[in-house]
Amino acid sequence: MRKPIMARIVMKFGGTSVGDVDRIRNVAAHVKREVDAGHQVAVVVSAMSGETNRLVGLARDVARLHDAREYDVVVSAGEQVSVGLLAMALQDIGVAARSWLGWQISVQTSDVHGAARIEAIEPEEMEAQFGEGRVAVIAGFQGVSSANRITTLGRGGSDTSAVAIAAALKADRCDIYTDVDGVYTTDPRMVPAAKKMDRVSYEEMLEMASLGAKVLQTRSVELAMAHNVRLQVRSSFDAPEASANGNDIVGTLICDEDEIMETEIVSGIAYARNEAKVTLREVADRPGIAASIFGPLADAAVNVDMIVQNMSADGKTTDVTFTVSQDELERTLGVLKSATTDLTFADLQAAPDMAKISIVGVGMRSHAGVAQKMFQVLAEKGINIHVISTSEIKVSVLIDVDYVELAVRALHAAYGLDDDLAG
């Protein structure tokens, strides 16, 4: 007799988790534990680690200026291998499973090859697999366009695939298996006293992902928040027991703020090293000047982050400072120097080797003095702040990259985030 259905779970495994045959067998064991517990399970997998890079290299070696539609055909092949191998591994240990590619499900996307966005997912085929007691093993990162061509979602797209499939299936939870066992208050490699968080709100996770935390892709968190898909980050390299129901927390649960009984004022510290500061001195203060600066940068696909504008004493000119990725600095300067028709300035200054440090927490909404404490801690450590940016649940500062570790450790301790049990 078939066990009663306990919950419906989508499990996603990245490239490292399916990096070789032994790891694929380990993934199969994780899936079997959930199936044996009575859950309905869909699995989303990435290509084996390094495989997508290899396929991208092949495409570029053949034709540097290649057809984007054919590029997607090539780079999506890695996931086809992964789903087939995992389905075979599951069958080998007695779990009924069938592999499915994006176009078979079908995951309907926009026509933007290489960076498509999911528009709709038809769950009927997956529902049919559940009805027959099978695990649906689904290729992440890919879909099909309105022109019936294979598309890919861009790097990290398998997380987005998993969340979208969980939303379409109305799953109880979407488990994202990685090489870490959850979301930490900051990078534990930098701060050994960092703590694993049991629950994080969507908003906090979205801020941390956009600020440099690499655990989850930003698009996947946005999608989860929009469709209220509960995400759980957990490790594929441990051997936890299967969850008894859809509400168990093993790693870190990313959920609605209402599910969190008591929130910390500051939940975590994020950082990004690869930052550069650009300053335009004595820019004419007139309507449209911001558009004349940032319009050409947008046209050149330069992503601008922190922006500060300071008015001069005479009220006729202004200084504009903003940050970009250090990798984009040279191109940014080139764009600004060539935008002379609508843009005049006395001087253009660039400062590489910057880092952005951010404190994040939904509790900041209802507590005063959080930013002031950050500034005081950094001042006590002799760390100069170049730029400040804030939102309702975040404060970010730009500092010299040499002070990243000192700043993160000091702030982590100052906001009471250190694990008291850490060595």
C-alpha distance (Angstrom), angle and dihedral (degrees) to the residues before:
residue distance angle dihedral
M1 . . .
R2 3.81 . .
K3 3.80 115.1 .
P4 3.81 118.0 -111.6
I5 3.80 113.2 -95.1
M6 3.79 109.6 -99.2
A7 3.81 100.6 -177.7
R8 3.78 143.4 -26.5
I9 3.81 112.2 -113.7
V10 3.79 134.0 -178.9
M11 3.82 112.4 -153.4
K12 3.81 119.7 -162.7
F13 3.81 123.8 -165.0
G14 3.80 122.8 -170.4
G15 3.78 130.2 -145.5
T16 3.79 95.7 -85.4
S17 3.81 90.6 52.9
V18 3.83 91.4 55.5
G19 3.81 95.5 33.8
D20 3.81 96.2 128.1
V21 3.80 141.0 -0.7
D22 3.82 94.3 -85.5
R23 3.79 91.1 52.7
I24 3.80 91.2 47.5
R25 3.81 88.2 54.3
N26 3.82 88.2 50.0
V27 3.82 89.7 52.7
A28 3.82 89.2 49.8
A29 3.82 88.8 54.3
H30 3.82 90.8 52.6
V31 3.80 90.3 51.0
K32 3.81 92.7 46.8
R33 3.81 91.6 54.1
E34 3.80 90.4 56.7
V35 3.80 93.1 44.4
D36 3.82 91.6 48.8
A37 3.82 88.3 52.5
G38 3.80 88.4 60.9
H39 3.80 99.9 -103.3
Q40 3.78 125.3 141.3
V41 3.79 104.9 -124.0
A42 3.80 136.1 -162.2
V43 3.79 116.8 -177.9
V44 3.82 125.4 -154.4
V45 3.81 117.2 -165.5
S46 3.78 137.7 -173.9
A47 3.78 127.4 -142.9
M48 3.80 116.7 -78.9
S49 3.82 111.0 -81.7
G50 3.79 111.9 -78.6
E51 3.81 93.7 11.4
T52 3.81 97.4 103.3
N53 3.81 90.6 49.9
R54 3.81 89.2 51.3
L55 3.79 91.9 51.1
V56 3.80 92.4 46.6
G57 3.80 88.3 52.0
L58 3.79 91.4 52.0
A59 3.80 91.7 51.0
R60 3.80 92.3 50.2
D61 3.81 92.8 45.5
V62 3.79 90.5 55.0
A63 3.80 96.2 45.5
R64 3.79 126.3 -2.4
L65 3.82 89.7 -162.0
H66 3.78 97.7 43.7
D67 3.80 133.5 172.0
A68 3.82 105.6 -95.7
R69 3.81 91.2 -142.5
E70 3.80 91.9 57.4
Y71 3.81 90.2 42.9
D72 3.81 88.9 59.9
V73 3.81 90.8 49.8
V74 3.81 89.5 55.5
V75 3.81 101.7 41.9
S76 3.82 94.2 44.2
A77 3.81 90.3 60.6
G78 3.81 93.1 83.7
E79 3.79 93.1 68.2
Q80 3.81 91.0 49.7
V81 3.81 89.3 61.6
S82 3.83 92.4 46.6
V83 3.80 96.7 51.0
G84 3.78 92.6 46.9
L85 3.80 93.4 49.8
L86 3.80 93.3 45.8
A87 3.82 92.6 48.7
M88 3.80 88.7 51.3
A89 3.82 91.6 47.9
L90 3.82 90.6 51.0
Q91 3.80 92.3 48.8
D92 3.81 89.1 49.2
I93 3.82 91.0 60.6
G94 3.79 94.7 44.5
V95 3.82 101.6 -93.7
A96 3.80 115.8 131.6
A97 3.81 106.8 -128.4
R98 3.77 141.2 158.3
S99 3.82 128.8 -165.8
W100 3.80 123.0 -129.7
L101 3.79 132.6 -171.1
G102 3.79 123.8 -144.8
W103 3.80 94.6 -100.2
Q104 3.81 92.0 50.3
I105 3.81 95.9 56.0
S106 3.13 88.1 36.9
V107 3.79 113.4 -119.8
Q108 3.81 101.4 -176.8
T109 3.79 115.0 -154.0
S110 3.77 143.2 172.0
D111 3.81 119.4 -86.8
V112 3.83 95.1 -108.2
H113 3.79 100.6 118.1
G114 3.80 115.6 -145.9
A115 3.81 92.6 17.4
A116 3.81 105.7 39.9
R117 3.79 122.2 161.4
I118 3.79 123.2 -138.2
E119 3.81 112.6 -110.9
A120 3.81 102.6 172.9
I121 3.80 142.0 -10.7
E122 3.80 124.8 -152.3
P123 3.82 107.1 -142.5
E124 3.81 97.3 -172.2
E125 3.81 96.2 97.2
M126 3.81 92.4 48.2
E127 3.81 90.8 46.6
A128 3.81 88.3 52.3
Q129 3.81 90.1 53.5
F130 3.80 90.5 52.1
G131 3.80 89.8 49.3
E132 3.79 89.4 56.4
G133 3.80 92.7 47.4
R134 3.82 94.7 -108.9
V135 3.78 132.1 136.8
A136 3.81 111.8 -124.6
V137 3.82 108.9 -138.0
I138 3.81 105.9 -161.2
A139 3.80 131.5 -168.9
G140 3.80 111.1 -122.0
F141 3.80 126.2 -151.6
Q142 3.81 94.6 42.1
G143 3.78 145.0 82.2
V144 3.78 141.8 149.5
S145 3.80 130.0 -90.9
S146 3.80 128.8 -136.6
A147 3.81 86.2 -99.2
N148 3.84 88.2 60.4
R149 3.79 92.2 -111.8
I150 3.82 125.8 137.0
T151 3.82 112.1 -103.8
T152 3.79 133.6 -171.7
L153 3.80 127.2 -144.2
G154 3.81 100.8 -140.0
R155 3.79 129.1 -102.7
G156 3.80 113.6 -30.5
G157 3.80 89.4 19.5
S158 3.81 94.3 134.9
D159 3.82 90.1 73.9
T160 3.80 88.3 54.2
S161 3.82 90.5 47.6
A162 3.80 91.0 53.0
V163 3.81 94.6 49.2
A164 3.82 92.4 46.4
I165 3.80 91.2 49.9
A166 3.82 90.8 48.1
A167 3.81 89.1 52.0
A168 3.82 92.1 48.9
L169 3.81 91.6 48.8
K170 3.82 93.0 43.2
A171 3.81 86.8 -127.7
D172 3.78 121.2 -170.1
R173 3.78 90.1 -129.6
C174 3.80 143.9 -7.8
D175 3.80 113.3 -138.0
I176 3.81 115.1 -155.6
Y177 3.81 108.8 -160.2
T178 3.82 114.9 -157.1
D179 3.79 139.3 153.8
V180 3.83 90.8 -85.8
D181 3.80 127.5 67.1
G182 3.79 97.6 -129.8
V183 3.79 146.2 -41.4
Y184 3.80 114.8 -50.7
T185 3.79 131.3 -154.8
T186 3.81 86.4 -111.2
D187 3.79 138.5 -20.9
P188 3.85 104.4 -48.3
R189 3.80 90.2 -155.3
M190 3.79 88.1 64.6
V191 3.81 98.2 34.5
P192 3.82 112.5 31.9
A193 3.83 88.5 -169.8
A194 3.83 91.7 63.1
K195 3.81 113.4 127.1
K196 3.78 129.5 -138.4
M197 3.80 109.2 -120.0
D198 3.82 119.5 -133.7
R199 3.80 94.3 -154.6
V200 3.80 134.4 15.1
S201 3.80 126.4 -179.0
Y202 3.79 120.3 -119.9
E203 3.79 90.7 -114.5
E204 3.79 93.5 52.3
M205 3.80 92.3 47.0
L206 3.80 91.1 47.8
E207 3.79 90.9 52.9
M208 3.80 92.8 46.2
A209 3.82 92.5 47.1
S210 3.81 92.0 50.0
L211 3.81 91.3 45.6
G212 3.78 96.5 56.7
A213 3.81 108.2 -76.3
K214 3.83 104.4 137.0
V215 3.82 100.3 -161.2
L216 3.82 96.3 95.9
Q217 3.78 134.2 18.8
T218 3.82 114.3 -112.0
R219 3.83 94.9 -127.6
S220 3.80 91.8 54.4
V221 3.81 92.2 52.9
E222 3.82 91.1 48.0
L223 3.80 89.7 51.9
A224 3.80 92.8 46.9
M225 3.80 91.2 51.6
A226 3.80 92.5 47.4
H227 3.82 92.8 51.7
N228 3.83 97.8 30.8
V229 3.81 93.0 -120.0
R230 3.81 110.7 167.8
L231 3.81 109.3 -132.1
Q232 3.78 126.6 -159.4
V233 3.81 122.1 -165.6
R234 3.80 113.2 -154.5
S235 3.80 139.6 153.6
S236 3.79 123.7 -94.9
F237 3.80 90.7 -158.9
D238 3.79 99.2 66.0
A239 3.79 125.5 69.2
P240 3.82 106.5 -126.8
E241 3.75 123.1 173.1
A242 3.77 116.3 -101.1
S243 3.79 115.2 -92.7
A244 3.77 113.4 -97.0
N245 3.80 91.8 -142.4
G246 3.77 140.6 -4.2
N247 3.82 92.9 -85.6
D248 3.81 101.7 58.7
I249 3.81 115.6 117.2
V250 3.79 116.8 -146.7
G251 3.81 103.0 155.8
T252 3.82 122.6 6.3
L253 3.79 121.3 -39.5
I254 3.81 118.0 -144.8
C255 3.78 106.5 -157.9
D256 3.79 146.7 137.3
E257 3.78 115.8 -53.9
D258 3.82 89.2 -117.4
E259 3.83 89.6 67.6
I260 3.80 91.5 60.6
M261 3.79 111.0 85.3
E262 3.80 97.8 -163.1
T263 3.79 124.2 14.7
E264 3.79 126.9 -154.9
I265 3.79 117.9 -124.0
V266 3.80 88.2 -126.2
S267 3.80 115.7 20.7
G268 3.77 101.2 -178.7
I269 3.78 150.3 -8.5
A270 3.81 118.8 -124.3
Y271 3.77 128.9 -173.3
A272 3.80 141.0 -175.6
R273 3.79 121.1 -165.4
N274 3.80 102.6 -170.5
E275 3.81 98.9 80.1
A276 3.80 134.6 129.2
K277 3.81 131.8 -169.2
V278 3.81 123.7 -137.5
T279 3.81 123.2 -169.1
L280 3.80 128.6 -171.2
R281 3.81 110.8 -160.0
E282 3.81 124.8 -148.6
V283 3.76 98.9 -0.5
A284 3.81 113.9 177.6
D285 3.79 109.8 -96.6
R286 3.80 104.2 -130.8
P287 3.81 138.9 120.7
G288 3.79 112.8 -74.6
I289 3.80 96.8 24.2
A290 3.81 92.9 117.7
A291 3.80 89.9 52.5
S292 3.81 90.9 50.6
I293 3.82 89.3 54.6
F294 3.76 102.5 40.3
G295 3.80 99.4 29.6
P296 3.84 94.5 70.9
L297 3.80 90.1 43.7
A298 3.81 90.6 53.2
D299 3.80 90.2 48.1
A300 3.81 88.0 53.4
A301 3.84 90.1 50.2
V302 3.82 92.6 -116.0
N303 3.81 110.3 155.3
V304 3.82 110.6 -137.9
D305 3.80 118.0 -160.4
M306 3.82 124.6 174.7
I307 3.83 116.2 26.6
V308 3.81 128.3 -170.2
Q309 3.82 127.7 175.6
N310 3.82 123.3 -166.0
M311 3.80 122.3 -168.2
S312 3.81 118.3 -136.4
A313 3.79 121.0 -122.8
D314 3.81 94.2 -106.2
G315 3.81 92.1 51.1
K316 3.82 92.4 -130.0
T317 3.80 100.7 97.1
T318 3.77 136.8 31.5
D319 3.80 138.6 -161.0
V320 3.80 116.7 -129.3
T321 3.80 121.2 -161.1
F322 3.80 126.2 -177.4
T323 3.78 139.9 158.0
V324 3.80 133.0 -123.5
S325 3.76 135.1 173.6
Q326 3.79 109.9 -76.3
D327 3.81 87.7 -124.9
E328 3.82 88.0 62.2
L329 3.82 97.0 45.5
E330 3.80 98.7 97.8
R331 3.80 92.5 46.5
T332 3.82 90.9 46.3
L333 3.80 92.2 54.5
G334 3.79 90.5 47.6
V335 3.81 92.2 52.7
L336 3.81 92.9 49.0
K337 3.80 94.1 47.1
S338 3.79 91.1 51.7
A339 3.83 94.4 46.7
T340 3.80 93.3 81.7
T341 3.80 99.1 131.5
D342 3.82 97.1 76.1
L343 3.78 99.8 11.8
T344 3.81 129.4 71.9
F345 3.79 127.2 169.8
A346 3.80 138.4 161.5
D347 3.81 97.2 -129.7
L348 3.79 141.3 3.5
Q349 3.81 115.1 -148.9
A350 3.80 128.9 -174.2
A351 3.80 129.4 -167.5
P352 3.82 117.4 -172.6
D353 3.80 126.1 -174.4
M354 3.79 96.1 59.5
A355 3.80 130.2 142.7
K356 3.78 133.6 -156.9
I357 3.81 118.6 -137.4
S358 3.81 118.8 -169.6
I359 3.78 136.4 -174.1
V360 3.81 114.1 -152.8
G361 3.80 132.0 -168.8
V362 3.79 139.7 132.2
G363 3.81 87.5 -140.5
M364 3.81 88.5 70.9
R365 3.81 88.8 77.8
S366 3.79 92.0 72.7
H367 3.82 102.3 32.4
A368 3.79 128.0 78.1
G369 3.79 124.7 -149.7
V370 3.82 97.4 35.2
A371 3.80 94.5 120.9
Q372 3.79 92.7 42.0
K373 3.81 89.5 56.5
M374 3.80 90.2 52.5
F375 3.79 92.0 51.9
Q376 3.81 91.8 46.8
V377 3.81 93.6 50.9
L378 3.79 92.1 50.1
A379 3.81 91.6 46.6
E380 3.81 90.9 52.1
K381 3.81 88.8 54.5
G382 3.81 91.7 49.5
I383 3.80 93.4 -113.6
N384 3.81 115.8 150.4
I385 3.82 119.1 -141.2
H386 3.80 115.5 -141.0
V387 3.82 101.8 178.7
I388 3.82 134.5 9.7
S389 3.80 126.4 -156.1
T390 3.80 127.7 177.1
S391 3.78 142.1 -173.5
E392 3.79 131.8 175.4
I393 3.82 93.2 -82.2
K394 3.82 102.6 19.6
V395 3.80 142.1 60.9
S396 3.81 117.8 -169.4
V397 3.79 128.9 -173.5
L398 3.79 131.8 -172.4
I399 3.80 115.3 -134.1
D400 3.80 138.2 163.5
V401 3.78 109.8 -74.8
D402 3.83 92.4 -125.1
Y403 3.82 89.7 70.7
V404 3.83 98.9 51.7
E405 3.78 98.6 106.1
L406 3.80 94.0 42.4
A407 3.81 91.3 49.5
V408 3.81 96.1 46.3
R409 3.81 93.7 47.2
A410 3.80 93.4 46.3
L411 3.80 94.1 48.2
H412 3.80 92.9 43.8
A413 3.80 89.9 56.2
A414 3.82 94.9 40.4
Y415 3.82 93.2 57.0
G416 3.81 92.5 48.1
L417 3.79 95.9 -110.8
D418 3.81 98.1 129.1
D419 3.79 115.2 113.3
D420 3.79 106.5 -116.7
L421 3.82 89.6 -151.1
A422 3.81 94.3 55.0
G423 3.83 115.5 116.6
